[in-house]
Amino acid sequence: MNLAEFKHRVIQQFGPHLEHATPANVREFLDQMELARYTPPPDGRLVLDEPASSYEEIIRDFFARVLDAPTEEAVMLLWMIALDLSFSAIEFQYSDAFSSLFGDAFE
């Protein structure tokens, strides 16, 4: 997928100014984008060969790979991680606000 197609998908999903973005549909969009990037192995078996043993190592590996990625791909990857982190923070704020209103009712 190139950057123009990516922008089209973003606008189609969230509107031209992301006015329809919510924590829930952002998560759904990011999951869809991940599935679109996924290529199943020819034999159908998924083998996890992750040498990283911590989240910190995974993050370092991600950013190192982004530096080596083609520019358009890097822009899309960084935009998606920024969107994910930003809306996760919003979701966390909502959770705190509702928790203070409703206490333990939803736990």
N, C-alpha and C positions, 0 to 999 in steps of 0.2 A: 504494500500500500504506500502510495506517495503522500506527500504533505497536503496536496490539494484534496485528495480523497479523504484524508484524515480530518481536515477542516470541515469538509462537507458533512461527515458523520457527526462531528461535534455539534455543528450548527443544527443539523437535523434532530439530534437528540435533545439539545439544551436550549436552542434558540440562538440568535446572532450575538446576544450579549450574555449568554449563559443564564438567562433569566429563569429558566425552568430547571436549573440544576438543584438537586437536593442530595443529602447524603445517601439516600436509598438509590436514586437513579444514577448517581455517579458510580456507586459500587457496581451496579448492574452493567453500566457502560464499560467500565474497566474490565469486568469479567468477560464481556463480549469481545472486547479488543484482544484480550489475552487468548481467548479461544480462536479468534481469527488468525492470530500469529502462530498458533500451534500446528505443527505438522506431525501427524502420527508416524511412528516408526513403521518401516515396510512390513516387519513381521508382526506388528500389532502389540508387541510387548513394550511396556514403558519401564525403562531402567533408570533409577535415580542414582546418578553418580555425582553426588555433591560432596566435594572434599571439605567444604566449610563446616565448621562445628559450632558457629555462633552467628547470631543475627548480624553482629558487627562485621564479621568476615563476608557474609552475603552482601551486605551493603557496599563494602569496599570493592568487592568483585563487580557488582552492578555498575558502580561509577567508573571503574577502570575500563569495563567493556564499553560503556557509553563513550568514553574518550576515543576509542578506536572505531566506533561505529560511523557509518556515513552520516553526513550532516543532517539530512532530513530524518533519518531514523533516530538520531540522537535527540533532535528537537522533540519528536513525538514521545520518546521514552521519558525524557525529562519533564515534559508537559504533563504526562499521565502520572508520574510519581508526585509532582507538585500538586496536581488536582487531588490525588488520593490522600496525601498528607493534610492538605488544607481542609478537605471535607471531613476527614476523620477527626480533626480538631473541632470542627463545627459540631459534629455528632457528639463528641465528648462534652462540649458546652451544653448542648441540648439535654444530654443525660443528666448533667449536674443540675440544670434548672428544673427539670421535671422531678428529679429526686428530692429537691428541696420543697417542691410543692406537694408531692405525693408520698414522700418518705419511702418506706420499704414495700409499698403496695405492688410494685412491679418486679420485685426480685424473687 
